[in-house]
Amino acid sequence: MVDLTRNRTSNLNLQAIEVFCEVVKFRSFSKGAERLAISQSAASQQIANLEQVLGVKLFDRSYRPLKVTDEGELYYKGCLQVLGAHRGALSQIRRKRSSAQGQVGVVSIYSIGLHTINDLVRKYMQESAGSTVRLEYYHPVKVYEAVLNDEAEVGVISYPRGDRHIEVLPWINEEMVLACAPGHPLSTEARIETHRLAGVNFVAFEKDLTIRKEIDRFFRESEIEVNILSEFDNIETIKQALDISSAVSILPRPSIVRDVERGLIAETRLRDVDLRRPVGLICRRGRDLSVTAREFLDFLMGSAERVSSSPGTAGS
């Protein structure tokens, strides 16, 4: 047997329910309509349709002000709960959206994140009240994956590669310098000729990293061979290796400036060489970035010149 009440109520809508509740509240079609910025005739039609769908009279129109029927009172109480739940859900959605719009996910390779981006994130959040940057440090391959999989909106990567899925914003170029432990024969000189690196003990990056390939290319073009003692996938481990060996390495200057200031590492520039590590910001092509993500990107791009000219970065 078909349940006619169920079929009828499926045609109800929130707008009609809201009109009904406002009319009950003011006991007047005109005042309820005014409250919702609709005409009195539109309100009367909404209520008439509602009564037809429900199959009951909601108001006794012979009274002034309007009198709500017993069925109308029961229905009114239920409608208040429905509207309350609906408005509560909308409020949660808006809060979540607002929170999401006020947050940007950023993934960076360790060396740039620890020594450059981290300071800029703190400055940005100080200047942009209510905005949050969620910064995570990843291996270079994972930075690309995180951006492609929408795990983060912005990636910070050295030697960035763009394609039909990844958009690159060139950002800064970090000067590469010779790094060694204090006391190493090369540590006392501010600049050296590149040929003096021939035969030195060297701590290198792992072969699959782009920075290693670029440094190897530099050695080939300079016709220099070094004695590679060990290979690591991150700058922090290379710095530790320099501290316990007589080896040298070539590292981005921003990554060692604080160690140099503390006397833990010595830096020496390479004469007549402009060896730099390009750093870029990446996003997934076609992604609609949040307001906060766009603002953070603008902040980073606006900081590029200052970052590049600071004592701890390239260009100094």
ZAZAKOL-623823 format. One record per residue (C-alpha): residue in three letters; x, y, z. Coordinates in pm, whole numbers, plus 50000, padded with zeros to 5 digits. Each point is the difference from the previous one (the first is absolute). Example, Ala and Ser with C-alpha at 12.3 -4.5 7.8 and 13.67 -1.06 7.14 Angstrom:
BEGIN
ALA512304955050780 SER501375034449934 
//
This chain:
BEGIN
MET500005000050000 VAL501365034249902 ASP500695024550285 LEU498575032549859 THR501315020550293 ARG503564989149933 ASN499705008449631 ARG498555034050077 THR502575009750262 SER502804992049759 ASN498965031449816 LEU500585022650301 ASN502795025849993 LEU501825020150263 GLN498785033149864 ALA496354990550061 ILE500864987850349 GLU501805032650077 VAL496995020349878 PHE497704979250219 CYS502165005250309 GLU500165037749948 VAL496235002649955 VAL499484979850320 LYS502475021750185 PHE498205032649910 ARG496514985049966 SER499775019749677 PHE500534992849632 SER501035035849930 LYS502555002550280 GLY501434965749927 ALA500345008949631 GLU501635033350086 ARG502514982150220 LEU501074978449704 ALA499815028549746 ILE497264983349793 SER496475011049914 GLN497034991150218 SER498384981649710 ALA503184979249953 ALA499964990850369 SER496314990849987 GLN500634978249693 GLN502954982450169 ILE497864991750305 ALA497074988649784 ASN502314976549808 LEU501474987650326 GLU496564991950140 GLN499084982149678 VAL503144978750009 LEU499554991550369 GLY496264994849973 VAL499275020150315 LYS498995035550090 LEU502835018650171 PHE498065032250079 ASP496475009450092 ARG499575030749780 SER496725010650165 TYR501965014850289 ARG501935032750012 PRO502854996950072 LEU500384966249837 LYS499444969750219 VAL502274970149955 THR498184966649997 ASP501054971050222 GLU501584983049696 GLY501675033049916 GLU501545002550349 LEU501414964749973 TYR501355006949656 TYR501505033350112 LYS502024983350275 GLY501364974549755 CYS500815026849742 LEU501985020150255 GLN502184969550058 VAL500474994949625 LEU500955036449941 GLY502294999750303 ALA501834969349874 HIS500265014949651 ARG501395033050125 GLY502394981950233 ALA501334979349710 LEU500445031149786 SER501835017150284 GLN502404970650034 ILE500645000249625 ARG500745037350004 ARG502324996550297 LYS501834971249834 ARG500245019149674 SER501185031050179 SER502594979550188 ALA501174983149682 GLN500235033149819 GLY502085013550286 GLN502494971549973 VAL502484990249734 GLY501914967449978 VAL503645003849896 VAL502554972649938 SER503695007449968 ILE503244981249964 TYR501894999950329 SER502825023849917 ILE497775028449879 GLY497314993950257 LEU502314999850299 HIS502165029649903 THR497805023349793 ILE496304991549982 ASN499604993850374 ASP500945036050084 LEU497735013749726 VAL497074979250124 ARG500315015150347 LYS500195035149856 TYR496984994249775 MET497824987250285 GLN501025029550215 GLU498975024249727 SER496854980949894 ALA497834995250306 GLY497734969749970 SER502084983349728 THR501844967650066 VAL502774983549799 ARG500344962550051 LEU503634993349905 GLU501374964949950 TYR503434988349886 TYR500284973349729 HIS502464983049768 PRO499985017349657 VAL497984972249833 LYS497405001550275 VAL499645037949959 TYR498784994949642 GLU497714971450105 ALA498465020250282 VAL499165028949767 LEU498644977149726 ASN497854980850251 ASP498635032350154 GLU501604992150334 ALA501455035249987 GLU499295030849792 VAL503565013049978 GLY503314982049962 VAL503495014350047 ILE502644981449804 SER503505004849859 TYR500614995749627 PRO496215000749942 ARG498584981849698 GLY496735011249846 ASP497784979449772 ARG496364997949898 HIS499084991250359 ILE502425022450194 GLU500295037749976 VAL503305015650111 LEU500535035050137 PRO503765007649997 TRP500885014450338 ILE503635003850115 ASN503494988149901 GLU502214988550286 GLU503745004749976 MET501994967650033 VAL503195001650207 LEU502744976850119 ALA499304987750354 CYS502504983350232 ALA500864996550365 PRO501925028350171 GLY503674990849991 HIS499854984849651 PRO502825013549780 LEU497455017149774 SER498035015650285 THR502265029950046 GLU499525014349653 ALA497055021649899 ARG500234989149635 ILE501874972949816 GLU500574990149641 THR497904970349897 HIS503044979649890 ARG501054997450365 LEU497104976150058 ALA501704973349791 GLY500594968850208 VAL498325012750320 ASN497974976950219 PHE496385008049925 VAL496624993050166 ALA497384998749726 PHE496274998349958 GLU498504967249885 LYS500194994249626 ASP496265001249931 LEU499635035750132 THR500055028649750 ILE502415020350212 ARG502544971449978 LYS499624998849621 GLU500575037549976 ILE503114998750220 ASP501354970449799 ARG499425020049681 PHE501925029050152 PHE502944977050078 ARG499974985449647 GLU499945034149836 SER502825011650229 GLU501924967849930 ILE500264992850373 GLU499934966250172 VAL499314997250371 ASN500244970650240 ILE496454992850111 LEU500054985650352 SER496264997350060 GLU496605008949856 PHE496875012150180 ASP496525011249900 ASN499795031150219 ILE502075030150096 GLU499774995250377 THR501724966149982 ILE502665013849765 LYS500775027650251 GLN500394974050275 ALA502374980249778 LEU502145030949943 ASP500325004650373 ILE501584965850050 SER502154997749685 SER502615018849806 ALA497685002849701 VAL498285029249831 SER496695003749821 ILE498165025049783 LEU496775011750162 PRO497415027749962 ARG501195029250209 PRO496685005850186 SER500214964950140 ILE503315006250180 VAL499955036950091 ARG498914993750359 ASP502624972850041 VAL502625024349870 GLU498865026450249 ARG500394974650282 GLY503444989549885 LEU498884964649916 ILE500675002049627 ALA502265021649785 GLU498965012549657 THR502165008749703 ARG498795014749676 LEU501094986549664 ARG501725026449791 ASP498645007849652 VAL497154975450042 ASP496295007950020 LEU498684967050129 ARG496465003850132 ARG497054978850104 PRO496695012549854 VAL497014997750232 GLY496435001349876 LEU496434998850129 ILE497764973749843 CYS496234995249981 ARG497764975449821 ARG498795014149671 GLY496265006349992 ARG499584999850376 ASP497895028250142 LEU502285012350278 SER498505012650323 VAL500175036950083 THR502664993150263 ALA502114979649756 ARG499975028349746 GLU500855025550268 PHE502864978350129 LEU501394995849648 ASP499855037749949 PHE501775004550334 LEU502804976249899 MET500425016149658 GLY500115034050163 SER502664987750241 ALA502254985649729 GLU502255030149962 ARG500385004650375 VAL500714963050051 SER502564999349720 SER501865030350134 SER500044989850367 PRO503264987950157 GLY498754964350011 THR498984996249638 ALA501215001549648 GLY501125032149845 SER501945012250301 
//
